[in-house]
Amino acid sequence: MAGIYIHIPFCRKRCHYCDFFKSTDFSQKSRVLAGIRKELESRAAELNSEEITTIYLGGGTPSALLIDELKDLLTTIQQNYRVSATAEITMEANPDDLSQAILSAIREIGFNRLSMGVQSFAESDLKLMNRRHGVMQALQSVKWAKRAGFSNISIDLIYGLPNQTLEEWERNVRIAVELDVQHISAYNLTYHEGTVFYDRLKKGILKELPDELSLQQFELLIRLLKEAGFEHYEISNFCRPGLYSQHNSSYWKSKKYLGAGPSAHSFDLHSRRWNVSSIGKYLQGLEKDEPYYEVEVLTEQDRYNDYIITGLRTIWGISEELIKTEFSANYLLHFQDKMKKYVQSGHVLGTPEKLTLSSEGLFISDQIMADFMVVESC
Ligand code: SF4
């Protein structure tokens, strides 16, 4: 079982908070798509024996592509990989790119899951974030998507925005629930270096929301979505029972995935690989058969730390039993020491087969993960 991720590195406009790799210059679009197809063909042997159970088009903005371009990418995957008949095939989409006809076409060419960048249901927030769409476009897009036959729709929201009150955030969550989608991802705003928000923060134009208020927003999110019947299966992710993002879950469960396109990452259980975050260097590498990626072979310490960070984020948790069998004794001792501390404090719950963060633990998850991690070789 493995997944394929494709990074479409183009956006029509830069959102002020976003640090994903992207370009607003579409002049190289055809070459990049040809490059991605070539990469997919040339790397097929890496997943030769694997059944592909998830495909995910992210970015950037996949919905900025034409239907034929999207179709060509899926066809390349189908022709070169063993794709399961029941594969989850997700596409990220921005509401401003969508219409009823476009969504019907996206569904028809094979996508069965849609992840929509909604971010907020307040026009002022959308303006502040430099989003291209308006609230009505987001609401309408979800309706169109349902009418087009999508029965697995996810929306992204952001909380912790400058000046965002608890009441404003509550309104966002309630509208999201009313939309009756199957999946909601909600992220606390991060001020990434290199973004407009980061510059404005440094210049004092924007003020970070107090931690206490962000935490209240997170608590409210969890409470309202649980009341509405959503499962909180990962720190930032909620779904209708059982409707997890299978693709993202495979990252958290340390499954193999192959990432194609500029800046895309891959993981084969033993090493991580990442493509260069440059359209020019990516194209040059593919066209002249020069390296366009770097590889890092994982040490035992890397594998242990990855296991802790990804496992503790989810309801599937971490297992002392697995640490016993997969890692050397020093890692087990380190783990048991931390586990004892957090089980006693009530931040970690469960049995040795499955340990997860309690609701108190969720709110200080970064701190707990950092403590569980090994920074010097055991
Ligand atoms: S948030 Fe999405 S649409 Fe906005 S710049 Fe980032 S990748 Fe592009």
Residues whose N, C-alpha, C, O or C-beta is under 5 A from the ligand:
A	BS01	SF4	C11 K13 R14 C15 C18 F20 G59 G60 T61
